[in-house]
Amino acid sequence: MFKLAKTSSTSISLDPGWDPKEKWNGPLKPALDQIDIFLPNEQEAMKITSTSTISAALQNLGRHMLLPVIKMGEKGACTIGDRGKITFPGFEVKSIDTTGAGDSFNAGFLYGYLNGLDLEDCLRWGCACGALSTMQIGGIKGQPTAETVEHFLSGN
């Protein structure tokens, strides 16, 4: 499926999710060379790469033809660019429920990326969306609009 998408110049982003069998090395490893943006959380990234630090996971994932973006919950997120590791610390908010925060982060990061923002601003958008989503109960109700994020970011 990924190879077919690549032949049509489609961009592929993937959030792997937790492997309930904790094998981590199944069909995902060969697929990494087909993915453009890879969005695991910190535990997933270290398990997938068999590393013990986020920096090592970023370097390992950066060897593939992809942009690794590692979500770190309330500690923010990081990626690797031309000048090395880029980290955004996240936002302090009154969190009620973290359900869906990672998916909201993904949406914010990809929104920034597809709109041509630099990687630090993409992380900022992702972290804003993730933080805002935790301020409501459930994984859908708290998903912010672009207007809500812009308003939030104007005060931060």
C-alpha positions in Angstrom: 0.0 0.0 0.0 2.8 2.4 0.9 4.7 1.7 -2.3 1.6 2.4 -4.3 1.0 5.7 -2.5 4.6 6.7 -3.2 4.2 6.1 -7.0 1.4 8.8 -7.0 3.6 11.3 -5.0 1.3 11.0 -2.0 2.8 12.0 1.4 2.6 9.3 4.1 2.5 10.0 7.8 2.1 7.3 10.4 1.5 7.2 14.1 2.3 3.5 15.0 0.3 3.0 18.2 1.3 0.7 20.9 2.2 -2.9 19.9 0.1 -5.0 22.3 2.4 -8.0 21.7 5.4 -5.8 22.2 7.3 -7.3 19.3 8.0 -3.9 17.7 9.9 -5.3 14.7 7.2 -6.9 12.5 6.3 -5.3 9.2 6.9 -1.8 10.5 10.7 -1.7 10.0 10.6 -2.2 6.2 7.7 0.3 6.0 9.8 3.1 7.6 11.6 3.7 4.3 8.3 4.5 2.7 7.0 6.9 5.3 7.5 10.6 5.1 6.6 11.6 8.7 6.7 9.1 11.6 4.9 10.2 14.8 5.5 7.7 17.7 5.4 8.7 21.3 8.6 8.4 23.3 8.0 4.8 24.6 7.1 3.6 21.1 10.1 5.3 19.5 12.6 3.7 21.9 10.9 0.3 21.7 10.8 0.4 17.9 14.5 1.4 17.6 15.7 -0.7 20.6 17.3 2.3 22.1 17.1 3.8 25.6 17.0 7.5 24.9 14.9 9.8 22.8 18.0 11.3 21.1 19.2 7.8 20.1 15.7 6.9 18.8 15.7 10.1 16.7 19.1 9.4 15.3 18.1 5.8 14.5 14.8 6.8 12.9 16.6 9.6 11.0 18.6 7.0 9.1 15.5 6.2 7.2 14.1 8.5 4.5 11.6 10.0 6.9 11.0 12.8 9.4 10.7 11.4 12.9 8.6 13.4 15.3 8.5 12.1 18.9 5.7 13.0 21.2 6.7 13.4 24.9 3.3 14.2 26.5 3.4 17.2 28.8 7.2 17.5 28.1 6.4 18.5 24.5 7.8 16.9 21.4 11.0 16.7 19.3 12.2 16.1 15.8 15.5 16.2 13.9 16.3 18.8 11.3 19.2 20.0 9.2 20.8 21.5 12.3 20.1 18.5 14.6 17.6 17.9 17.3 14.7 20.4 17.7 12.6 20.3 20.8 9.5 22.2 21.8 8.7 22.1 25.5 4.9 22.0 25.3 2.4 24.1 27.2 1.1 24.1 30.7 -2.6 23.7 30.8 -5.2 22.4 33.2 -5.5 18.9 31.9 -8.7 16.9 32.4 -8.3 13.9 30.1 -5.4 13.0 27.8 -7.5 10.7 25.5 -6.7 11.7 22.0 -4.0 14.2 22.8 -1.5 12.4 20.6 -3.9 12.3 17.6 -4.6 16.0 18.2 -0.8 16.7 18.3 -0.5 14.8 14.9 -3.2 17.0 13.4 -1.5 20.2 14.5 1.9 19.1 13.4 0.7 18.0 10.0 -1.3 21.2 9.6 1.8 23.2 10.2 3.9 21.0 8.0 1.5 21.1 5.0 1.2 24.8 5.4 5.0 25.3 5.0 5.8 26.2 8.6 9.3 25.5 9.9 9.8 22.4 12.1 9.8 24.3 15.4 6.5 26.0 14.5 5.1 22.6 13.4 6.1 21.2 16.9 4.5 24.3 18.5 1.2 23.8 16.6 1.3 20.1 17.5 1.9 20.8 21.1 -0.8 23.4 21.2 -3.4 21.0 19.7 -2.3 18.3 22.1 -2.5 20.5 25.1 -5.9 22.0 24.1 -7.4 18.6 23.6 -6.6 17.6 27.2 -8.8 20.4 28.5 -12.0 18.5 27.6 -13.2 15.0 28.4 -12.9 12.5 25.5 -10.8 12.2 22.4 -13.0 14.3 20.1 -14.7 17.1 22.0 -11.4 18.8 22.8 -9.9 18.8 19.3 -9.3 22.5 18.5 -10.0 24.4 15.3 -7.2 26.3 13.6 -8.8 29.5 14.9 -8.7 28.2 18.5 -5.1 27.3 18.1 -4.2 30.7 16.7 -5.9 32.4 19.6 -4.1 30.1 22.1 -0.7 30.7 20.5 -1.2 34.4 20.4 -1.2 34.4 24.2 1.8 32.0 24.5 
